[in-house]
């Protein structure tokens, strides 16, 4: 946290300078739930997730590429993903895209729901459905290869702060 509120919460500039001289670095204050260690860990995790997402995107794995690869793999048109159809092929494609977008690219369910023209809970349920379906998990595993990337363990990582 930055700004005057943090300085005031720490006891003013004098207290901050004194703490700094003694090697104490404050990452948060009483307005942030948790200790400085918690705040630092959270910032580190968020930074790592952001760095990982940027590496994937720079390697060509963004939402548009995932949609295109998934649709090609499951032999459907991209426009069908945003249609109101409930056909099995389209539902499976939405599940694969939802899984990769939320768990790998860390795209919010709300943003993805707008792109797929469904509600946020549909994205969440679709992403979860992949975990219980070996065939869908196999499809998820082929997407990096279709994008010219090697299959990486990042596809198995779960989103931050989700249970």
C-alpha positions as CSV (number, residue, x, y, z in Angstrom):
1,X,0.0,0.0,0.0
2,X,1.2,3.5,-0.6
3,X,0.2,7.0,0.2
4,X,-0.5,9.1,3.3
5,X,-2.8,6.6,4.9
6,X,-0.1,4.0,5.2
7,X,2.3,6.5,6.7
8,X,-0.3,7.7,9.2
9,X,-1.2,4.1,10.1
10,X,2.5,3.3,10.8
11,X,2.7,6.3,13.2
12,X,4.0,9.0,10.8
13,X,7.2,9.5,8.9
14,X,9.3,9.4,11.9
15,X,8.1,5.9,12.9
16,X,8.5,4.7,9.2
17,X,12.1,6.0,9.0
18,X,12.9,4.5,12.4
19,X,11.5,1.1,11.3
20,X,13.4,1.3,8.0
21,X,16.7,2.0,9.9
22,X,16.1,-1.2,11.9
23,X,15.4,-3.2,8.7
24,X,11.7,-3.4,9.1
25,X,9.8,-3.1,5.8
26,X,6.0,-2.7,6.1
27,X,4.0,-4.1,3.2
28,X,0.6,-3.3,4.8
29,X,-1.1,-1.7,7.7
30,X,-4.1,-2.2,9.9
31,X,-6.4,-1.4,6.9
32,X,-5.1,-4.5,5.2
33,X,-6.2,-7.8,6.8
34,X,-3.2,-9.9,7.8
35,X,0.4,-9.3,8.7
36,X,3.1,-7.8,6.5
37,X,4.2,-11.4,5.7
38,X,0.7,-12.2,4.5
39,X,0.6,-9.1,2.3
40,X,4.0,-9.8,0.9
41,X,3.1,-13.4,0.1
42,X,-0.1,-12.3,-1.6
43,X,1.7,-9.7,-3.7
44,X,4.3,-12.3,-4.6
45,X,1.7,-14.8,-5.7
46,X,-0.2,-12.3,-7.7
47,X,3.0,-11.1,-9.4
48,X,4.0,-14.7,-10.2
49,X,0.5,-15.4,-11.7
50,X,0.7,-12.2,-13.7
51,X,4.3,-13.0,-15.0
52,X,3.2,-16.5,-15.9
53,X,0.2,-15.2,-17.8
54,X,2.3,-12.7,-19.7
55,X,4.8,-15.4,-20.7
56,X,2.0,-17.6,-22.0
57,X,0.4,-14.7,-23.9
58,X,3.8,-13.6,-25.4
59,X,4.2,-17.2,-26.5
60,X,0.9,-17.0,-28.3
61,X,-1.5,-18.5,-25.7
62,X,-4.1,-15.9,-25.2
63,X,-7.9,-16.3,-25.1
64,X,-8.4,-15.8,-28.8
65,X,-5.8,-18.4,-29.6
66,X,-7.3,-20.9,-27.1
67,X,-10.8,-20.3,-28.6
68,X,-9.5,-20.9,-32.1
69,X,-7.5,-24.0,-31.2
70,X,-10.4,-25.5,-29.2
71,X,-12.9,-24.9,-31.9
72,X,-10.5,-26.4,-34.5
73,X,-9.9,-29.4,-32.3
74,X,-13.6,-30.0,-31.6
75,X,-14.7,-29.1,-35.2
76,X,-17.1,-26.2,-34.4
77,X,-17.2,-22.5,-35.5
78,X,-16.1,-19.9,-33.0
79,X,-19.5,-18.1,-33.3
80,X,-21.1,-21.2,-31.9
81,X,-19.4,-20.7,-28.5
82,X,-21.3,-17.5,-28.0
83,X,-24.6,-18.8,-29.3
84,X,-27.4,-20.1,-27.1
85,X,-27.1,-23.7,-28.3
86,X,-26.8,-26.4,-25.8
87,X,-25.3,-29.1,-28.2
88,X,-22.8,-31.4,-26.6
89,X,-20.0,-30.4,-28.9
90,X,-20.4,-26.7,-28.1
91,X,-20.8,-27.4,-24.4
92,X,-17.6,-29.4,-24.4
93,X,-15.8,-26.6,-26.3
94,X,-17.0,-24.0,-23.7
95,X,-15.8,-26.3,-20.9
96,X,-12.3,-26.6,-22.4
97,X,-12.1,-22.8,-23.1
98,X,-13.4,-22.1,-19.6
99,X,-10.9,-24.4,-18.0
100,X,-7.9,-23.0,-19.8
101,X,-9.0,-19.4,-19.6
102,X,-9.7,-19.4,-15.8
103,X,-7.1,-21.9,-14.6
104,X,-4.2,-21.2,-16.9
105,X,-4.6,-17.7,-18.2
106,X,-6.3,-16.5,-15.0
107,X,-9.0,-14.7,-16.9
108,X,-11.9,-13.8,-14.6
109,X,-15.1,-15.8,-14.9
110,X,-17.0,-12.5,-15.5
111,X,-14.9,-11.5,-18.4
112,X,-15.1,-15.0,-20.0
113,X,-18.8,-15.1,-19.4
114,X,-19.2,-11.9,-21.5
115,X,-17.1,-13.4,-24.3
116,X,-19.1,-16.7,-24.3
117,X,-22.4,-15.0,-23.8
118,X,-23.2,-17.1,-20.7
119,X,-23.5,-16.3,-17.0
120,X,-20.6,-16.4,-14.6
121,X,-21.8,-19.6,-12.9
122,X,-22.0,-21.4,-16.3
123,X,-18.3,-20.7,-16.8
124,X,-17.4,-22.0,-13.3
125,X,-19.4,-25.2,-13.8
126,X,-18.0,-25.8,-17.2
127,X,-14.4,-25.4,-16.0
128,X,-15.1,-27.8,-13.1
129,X,-16.6,-30.3,-15.5
130,X,-13.3,-30.7,-17.2
131,X,-11.7,-32.0,-14.0
132,X,-14.1,-35.0,-13.9
133,X,-13.9,-35.9,-17.6
134,X,-10.6,-37.6,-18.8
135,X,-11.5,-36.9,-22.4
136,X,-11.9,-33.2,-21.8
137,X,-8.6,-33.2,-19.8
138,X,-6.9,-34.8,-22.8
139,X,-8.3,-32.1,-25.1
140,X,-7.0,-29.5,-22.7
141,X,-3.6,-31.1,-22.9
142,X,-3.5,-30.9,-26.7
143,X,-4.2,-27.1,-26.9
144,X,-0.6,-25.9,-26.2
145,X,0.7,-28.2,-28.9
146,X,-1.8,-26.8,-31.4
147,X,-0.6,-23.3,-30.5
148,X,3.0,-24.3,-31.1
149,X,3.8,-24.6,-27.4
150,X,5.0,-27.7,-25.7
151,X,2.7,-29.2,-23.1
152,X,3.6,-27.7,-19.8
153,X,2.6,-28.5,-16.2
154,X,1.0,-25.1,-16.0
155,X,-2.1,-26.6,-17.4
156,X,-2.6,-28.4,-14.1
157,X,-2.3,-25.5,-11.8
158,X,-5.4,-24.3,-10.0
159,X,-6.4,-20.6,-9.8
160,X,-5.3,-18.5,-6.9
161,X,-7.7,-18.1,-3.9
162,X,-10.3,-20.5,-5.3
163,X,-11.5,-23.5,-3.4
